[in-house]
Amino acid sequence: MPADELSPRTRLSSDTVYQGRIWNVVSDTFVLADGGAPLTRDYIDHPGAVAVVVLNESNQVLLLSQYRHPVGMTLWEIPAGLLDVEGEDFVVGAARELAEEADLVAAEWHVLTDFFNSPGSSSEAIRLYLARGLSMVPEDQRHVRTEEEAEIQFRWVDLPDAVAAVLAGSLHNPSAVVGILAAAAAQATGFTSLRPADAPWTAHPSQRGQ
């Protein structure tokens, strides 16, 4: 089967041209081959993220709505968050986001798939997990959601209906789109093809060379 691979190139310089609240914009100059003409590319230097497709015993996927200012829309998404806690294990980060955004704990975790959100303009790598075996976080331990997250609403959707919404162009969040389609494909094989939750993630920038 086809597989993406690391492709080291000679980097001549790297400069942070904008420092933001969450991520920076970097300008790299590099060559494709020794002796080649230098190329310069600006991109978002991103810490990466994790997202979770949550399936209950009725084969329903959990969607949550959140306002996204850059596109001016409220989107139906899946629980997700930045990998912004230094040294935190990826699946631990996913479990933290699931608890904070959906008040849920999952007993079963698998990797659904990995992808780059926009590899032409950002280094953001996203790992999608499948979470099952659900229970609620006790009320006195629940995260207090603020700002955009304070408006979150929840909806359980039959997985086939979620797939239909993706194909109809009704859902636009990339993690939700990829995750729903991946979950449906994995379900067709009884989820036996999925990787364990601690599977290596060599495409994440922090893991290269390890």
ZAKE-148645 format. One record per residue: residue in three letters; z, x, y of N, C-alpha, C in turn. Coordinates in steps of 0.1 Angstrom, whole numbers, plus 5000, padded with zeros to 4 digits. Each point is the difference from the previous one (the first is absolute). Layout:
! residues N
ALAZXYZXYZXY;...
END
This chain:
! residues 210
MET500050084988500049925012500050095012;PRO499549955012500050085012501450025005;ALA500250115006501450045006499850085012;ASP500749965011500050085012500850134997;GLU499650115008500750134997500350075014;LEU501050084999500250085012498950105003;SER499750025013498950085004500450085012;PRO500750114998500550095011498950055008;ARG500150005013499150065009500750095010;THR499450105006500650105009500349935013;ARG501349995003500349945013500250115010;LEU499449995011500050105011501149985010;SER500349875002501149975010500549864997;SER501249975005500549864999501049985011;ASP499749895008500849985012500449855001;THR501349975004500449875002499649965014;VAL499149915002499549965013500749875005;TYR500749934992500849895004501149984991;GLN501249995005501349984993500549865002;GLY499949914990500449865001501449974995;ARG500449885000501349964996500150014984;ILE498949974993500150004986499150114994;TRP498850025005499150104995499350075012;ASN499450114997499350095010498550004997;VAL499350045010498550024999499850155000;VAL499350054990499850144998498550035001;SER499750125006498650045001499950134992;ASP499249994989499750124991498650055002;THR499950135001498750074999499950084987;PHE498949974993499850064986498650034998;VAL499750074989498650024995499949944986;LEU498849944997499849954987499750114990;ALA499450115004499750114991500150135009;ASP500350114993500250135007498750035008;GLY500150035013498950035008499449885006;GLY500549884997499449885006500549975014;ALA499349915007500449975013501349925001;PRO500950035009501349935001499849865003;LEU500949914994500049865003501449975005;THR500149905009501349955005500149854997;ARG501249974994500249864997501449965005;ASP500249895007501349955004500449884990;TYR501250004996500549904991501549975002;ILE500449894995501549975000500750074988;ASP501050085004500850074990501149904996;HIS499949954988500849884996501050044988;PRO501249955000500950044989499749934987;GLY499249915000499749924987500949884999;ALA499649914991500749874998500149964986;VAL500849914997500149934987499949855002;ALA499449934991499949855000500349954986;VAL500449875000500549944987499349874998;VAL499349994988499649864996501149954991;VAL500649895005501249944993499549884992;LEU500250004987499649894991501249944994;ASN500149875001501149934993499649954986;GLU500949934993499749964986499049904999;SER499649935012499049905000498650065004;ASN499950135000498850075003499649975015;GLN501049995008499749985014500350135008;VAL499250035010500250125008500749965013;LEU500950085005500749985012499250055012;LEU499749915010499450045012500949975012;LEU500050095010500849985011499150015013;SER500349925010499250005012500750095011;GLN499150085007500550085010499050025011;TYR500449995013499150025011499750155001;ARG498750035002499550135002499250015013;HIS500750075009499550005014498650065002;PRO499650114993498750065003498949914997;VAL500149904990499049914997500349865006;GLY501249985006500349875006500149894990;MET500450024988500049904989501350014993;THR500449884994501150004990499350014987;LEU500450104992499350024987500949974988;TRP499549954989500749994988499950134993;GLU501250064997500050144995500950004987;ILE500250124995501050024989501050105006;PRO501250004994501150095006499550155000;ALA500250075011499550135002500850075010;GLY499950145001500650075010499650155000;LEU500450075010499750145002500950084991;LEU499450124996500850104993500650095011;ASP501049955007500550075012501450054997;VAL500550004988501350054997499850134992;GLU500350125006499650134995500750024986;GLY499250044990500550024987500249884991;GLU499749885005500349884992498949994990;ASP500449974987499049974989499249885004;PHE498750014996499149895004500449864995;VAL500449994987500449874995501349955006;VAL500950105004501249965007499749945013;GLY499050065007499649955013499449864998;ALA499249984990499449864997501149904998;ALA501150044992501149914997500749975013;ARG500250105008500749975013499249905009;GLU498750025001499249915008500049864994;LEU500049994986500149874994501349925004;ALA501150084999501349945004500049965014;GLU499550095009500149975014499149895005;GLU498849994994499049905005500149874993;ALA500450004987500049884992501349964994;ASP501050085002501449974994499950004985;LEU499250084994499850004985500250144994;VAL500550004988500150114991499249984988;ALA499350114995499149984988500550104989;ALA500049954988500550084989498850084993;GLU498849955002498850074994499150055011;TRP499650124999499150065010498950084993;HIS498849985005498850084995499150035012;VAL499350114999499050035011498749924997;LEU499649925010498749934999498950095003;THR500050065012498950095004500450085012;ASP499250105004500250085012498749995008;PHE500150005013498850015008500350065014;PHE498950045007500150045014499649885008;ASN500849975010499749885008498750015009;SER499850125006498850025008499750155001;PRO499550064989499950144999499150075010;GLY499249925007499250075011500850025013;SER501149935001500750015013501550024998;SER500650004988501450014998500350074987;SER501150074999500550064987500849914992;GLU500249875005500949904993499649984986;ALA500950044991499949974985501049894997;ILE499549904992500849894996500149994985;ARG501249984995500349984986500449854998;LEU499349934991500349864998500749994986;TYR501149935001500949974988499949864996;LEU500249974987500249874994501549994997;ALA500649905006501549974998500249874993;ARG500750004989500349884992501550004996;GLY500549904994501449994996500849995012;LEU499949895008500549995013501449935001;SER500850055009501349945004500250015015;MET500949925005500250005015501150105004;VAL499850065011501050085006501249915005;PRO501250044997501149915004500049985015;GLU500449895005499849965014500850105009;ASP501150054996500850095009499450145000;GLN499050034992499350135000498650005005;ARG499649895006498649985004499850075013;HIS498850065002499550075012499849895011;VAL500450045012499849915012498650045005;ARG499049904999498750035005499949975015;THR499350095007499949995015498650015004;GLU499749985013498750025006499049914992;GLU498850064997499049924992500549954987;GLU500850084993500549964987500949885001;ALA500649975011500949885002499249874998;GLU498750015002499149884998499549984986;ILE500350094991499450004987500349864993;GLN498949954994500149884991499550044987;PHE500449934989499750034987499249894993;ARG499150044991499349904992499750064986;TRP500349924990499650044986498749934997;VAL499050094996498649954998499650044985;ASP499449904993499550034987499050115001;LEU500150104991499250125001498549975001;PRO499449904991498649975002499749945014;ASP500949935006499749955013500150115011;ALA500850104998500050115009498750084999;VAL499550024987498750064998498949935008;ALA500049864998499049925007500150025015;ALA501250015005500250025015499450135004;VAL500250104992499450135004498549995000;LEU499449944990498550004999499549905010;ALA500849915005499549915011500150065013;GLY500650125001500250075013501149945008;SER500949934993501249945008501150105001;LEU500150104992501050115001499450135005;HIS500750075009499450125006500850124999;ASN501349994997500950124999499550084988;PRO499750135002499450084989500950024988;SER501350015002500950024988500049874992;ALA500049885007500049884993498749974992;VAL498950035007498749994994499850084987;VAL500350135002499950104988501049964990;GLY501349975004501049974990499849884992;ILE499549895006499749874993498950024990;LEU498950075004498950024991500450094989;ALA500850115003500550094989500949934990;ALA500949915006500949934991499249904990;ALA499049945006499249914991499350084990;ALA499450115003499450094990500950054990;ALA501250045004501050054991500549894990;GLN500149875006500549894991499049984989;ALA498750025002499049974990500350094988;THR500750115001500350094989501449994996;GLY500749905005501449994997500950105007;PHE499550065010500750115008500250124992;THR499450024989500250114991499350135006;SER499149995009499350125005500750065012;LEU501149945005500750055012500850124997;ARG500150095011500850124999501449975002;PRO500950094995501449985003500350025015;ALA501249945004500350015014500150145006;ASP500450094991500250145005498750094997;ALA498949944998498750074998499750095012;PRO499550124997499750105011499049935010;TRP500250045013499149955011499450125007;THR499150074994499550135005499249985012;ALA499549885003499249985012500849995013;HIS501349974998500850005012500150145006;PRO499950015014500050145006501250084996;SER501249934998501250084998500050064985;GLN499149954992500150044986498850094996;ARG499250045009498950084997500550144997;GLY499450064989500450134996501350004991;GLN500549884997501250004991499649964986;
END
